[in-house]
Amino acid sequence: MKVVLLEYTQNPEKVCAVAALTSMKEGAPSDISNEIDRDNAKKRIQRVVGYGHYSVIEHASFTFSIEGISRACSHQLVRHRIASFTQQSQRYVKMEDVPFVTPPSIKKNKAAEDIYKQSLNNTTQSYKKLLELGISPEDARFILPNATKTNIVMTMNARELLHLFNLRCCNRAQWEIRDMTWEILYKVLEVSPAIFESSGPKCISEGICTEGKFSCGCYKLFEGKTIEEKRKITKDFFII
């Protein structure tokens, strides 16, 4: 898996701060933009996000190349509907060497891994034979499993990213989309720390756990910890 931040709104914190000030000040947004510097913008957006006024951060968007995830993962990702997705097409792209994702639980079990690889090998050979018989890729692809790797371009605004982090950075999320989402979080933290400084699963961003009896319990280790330390605990915490 590889996550690359392709493009993003330049000066995202300033853009969002201008939007926030526009709602409460006289004057044109362009004049406000000329008057506010980066430090003031950072303080303003920290205050606004701290209040929970998230609509203004919708003006910042981020575009990612997400490479080598399984179709099982991408099917979960595209359920986040306030975003734009363009995915590698199995109609037009022939899978000459069908690439697959192998779950860690299968990798750790030799017998399971042998069964898994044999099944995928059989599927690959069947797919290729269908193509050789003149079956179009769009029909031959019906045989390909959720394990098949795919690439996708995703554009999402900052508000929806916060929602994504709430749900998918949680230890209850499926392992692959969880790993992917943590990669995305650290990419956006580099370019917009003020917007995303408190982001993460709900136990970090909101100080609550909504998983009930399914809670991993990592929040119990948070006392006296910084946000970054809490992120590390959550990211590295595994349910036994």
N, C-alpha and C positions, 0 to 999 in steps of 0.2 A: 504494500500500500504506500502511496505517495500523495501528499497534499501540498499543492503549490498555490500561493496567493498570487493570482495573475494581475489583477488590477483592483483598485479601490478608489473611492471618492477622495480626492486630494484634500488635505487638511480637514479630515472628517469631523474633528471636534469643533473647529471653527465654524464649519457649515452648520452643524447642529446647534451651536450656541447662537448663531445669527437667527436661526429659526425660532429658538426659544425667546430671544429678545424681541423679535418682531411681534410676538403675541402680546407684549406688555409695554412697548415703547412707541412713542411717536417717531415718525421718520421712516424713510424707505429702507428696506433690507440692504440695499447696496451701500447706503451711507453707514449703516450699522457695521457692515463688513469692513469698511475702511477704518472705522474707529476702534475696533476690537483687535487686540493682539493675541498671540497663541496662549500666553499664560492666563490672560483673562478668560479666554474661551475655555481653557481647561477647567478653571475654577467654576465657571458658569455651568458647564455640562455636568461636572461632578455633583453640583447642588441639584440640578434638575433631575438627573437620574436617581439621586438619593431620595428625592421626593416621590419617585415613581411616575414621573411625567414622561413616558416613553415615546409619545407620538413624535416628538421633535427629532429623535435619533433615527427615525425612518428615512431621513434625508441622506444618510450615509449608507452606501452599499458596497459590497465586497464580492469579488468574483474569484472562484477557486477552480483549479484543475484537480479533480479527485481521480486518482489513477490506480488501477489494479484491485478494486474492491469487487466483491462477489455481487451477483444479481440479487442474492438474498439481502445484502446490505443496501443496495440501491433501491430496492422495493420499499424498504423502510424510510429511506431518506426522502423520496419524492412524496411521501405523505405530508411533509411540511409544505403546505400549499402556497404560503405567501413567499414564494421564491420562484426563480426561473431555472429550468434544467434543460440541458441538451446532452443526450446520452448516445454513446456509440451504438450504432444500429446493427443488429444481427440480420436485418434484411439485406443490407448492402455490404457488410463486412464479412467475408468468408473466414471462418475460424480454421485456418490451415493447421495450426498447432494449437489446439484448444487449451487455453490457460485456465487453471483452477485455483481456488482458495481452499486450503485445508485447515479446518478448525483445530485449535491447540489441543482440545480434548482427544481428538483422533490421532494427532501426531504423537501424543504421549502413550498411546496404546498400540503396540506393534501389530497385534492381531486385527484391531479395528482399522489401522492404517492400510494393511494389506488388502482388506475387503474394499475399503474406500478407493484405493488406487486401481484395483482390478475393475471395479464398477465404472470408474471414470474412463479407464482405458477402453473398455467395451463400448461405452457411449461415444467416445471419440472416433473409434473405428466405424461404428454404425453411421455416425454423422458424415464421415468422409465417403462412405459407400453410397449414401443417399445422394451426395453431390455428384459422384461419378456416374450415377444412374440418371443424371439430368434433373434431379429435383432441385428447385430453386432454393437459395439460402433462406428465404423467408419461410419456406415450409420445412426445410431440413432442421432449422433451429428449434422446432418443437421438441426435439429429442434432447436438447441441451439442458443441463440441470441448473439449479440455483447457485451451485458452486462456481459456475463460469465467471471468469473475471470480466470486468467492464470498466470503461472510462466515462466520466461525466463532468460537464462544466456546470457549476452552480453559482448563481448570483442571488444574494440574500441581503436584506437590509439589516441594520444593527439591532433593531427591535426584535426581529424574528430570530436573529442569531442568539440573543439572550434567552429566548424561549427554547431554541435548539439545545443550548448548553444546560438549561434546567432539566430537560428530559433525558438527553442522550449522554451527558457526562456522568449520570447517576450509575452506580454499580449494578442497579437492576436492569440497565439497558443491555442489549445483546452485545457481546464482546467486540465484534468488528466495528459496528457503528459507534460504539463507545470510544474505541481507540481512534477512529477517524475524527470524532468530534473534539477530543482533547487536542489533536493536532491542529484543527481549525482554531480552537480557542487561543492557543499560544501564538498562532500566526497573527491574529487580529490584535492581541495584546501588545505586540511589537509596534504596530502602527497607530494604535488608538488606545492607549492605556487608560485614559480618563473615562471613556465610555464603558470599557470592559473590566475595570479594575476589580469589581466585586462579582464578576460572572463565574458561573460554574453550576453544579447541581443545586437543587433547592436548599440542601443542608448548608451550603455556603452562601448563596445569594440571598436567601430569605431566612436562614437560620432555623428551618423546619425540615422534617422528613415526612413525606406523605405516603410512604410505602407500607405503613402499618406493620403487620407481623412479618412482612417480607423485607423489612429494613436491614441493611448490611451492618448497621450499628457504628459505622466509622465516625459519625458525628460525636460519639462519646469521647473521642480522642482530641477534640478540638479546643478544649479549655486552654486559654492562654496562648493560643497559636495565632500567627499572622495569617492573612488571606492566602499568601503563597504557600505557607506550611500546610494549611487546610487543603489546598488543591493537591499538594503532593500526597497527603494522607489518603485523600479520596481516590486519586488516580492510581495509587499503588495498593489500595486495600482490596483484598480478594475474599470473597465469601468462602468459608471452609465447609 
